[in-house]
Amino acid sequence: MKTRIEVENMEPNQLVSWFMIGGYAYYELGDRVMDDVDFDYLVIRLKRHWDSIDHPHKGLITESHLDAATAYDIEYPTIAKCTAWNYLREWNESR
């Protein structure tokens, strides 16, 4: 699973990707790509860097998503879905 250290080392645009991947894994697949505390830290970093982010899916995330630290009602792009699924498959196979 993604760790706080990995979240700390993510570029601002990567935070958007992992917010989507994490949300999809949790809400749609019933699994996690990171612990809740690490997802919360990702949200803190995402909020901190929000103005410098130019990720193509940034517009799918609202201020209310960030305030609640949730991605439960996002329309996830296909790339986030596929990445979450692949990440979880590879992580589970490696254990």
C-alpha positions, 0 to 999 in steps of 0.5 A, spaced: 500 500 500 502 507 498 505 510 505 505 517 508 513 517 505 510 515 498 505 521 499 510 526 501 514 524 495 508 525 490 508 531 485 502 535 486 499 532 479 500 525 482 496 527 488 490 528 484 491 521 480 492 518 487 486 521 490 482 518 484 485 512 485 484 511 492 477 513 492 475 508 486 478 503 490 475 504 497 468 506 494 467 502 488 472 496 489 471 495 497 479 495 498 484 500 499 491 503 496 493 506 502 491 507 510 486 512 511 491 516 515 495 516 509 489 518 504 488 524 509 495 526 509 494 526 501 488 530 502 492 535 506 497 536 501 492 536 495 489 542 498 496 545 500 498 545 492 491 546 489 493 552 486 499 549 482 496 543 480 494 543 472 492 535 472 486 534 467 482 531 472 482 536 477 475 539 475 472 532 477 474 534 485 470 539 488 472 543 495 467 539 498 471 533 497 477 536 500 473 539 506 470 532 507 476 528 505 472 523 501 471 521 493 465 517 494 461 521 489 466 522 483 465 520 476 472 516 476 475 517 469 477 510 466 484 511 467 483 511 475 479 505 475 484 501 471 490 503 475 486 502 482 484 495 479 491 493 477 495 496 483 491 492 487 492 486 483 499 487 483 499 488 490 495 482 492 500 478 488 506 480 491 504 479 498 
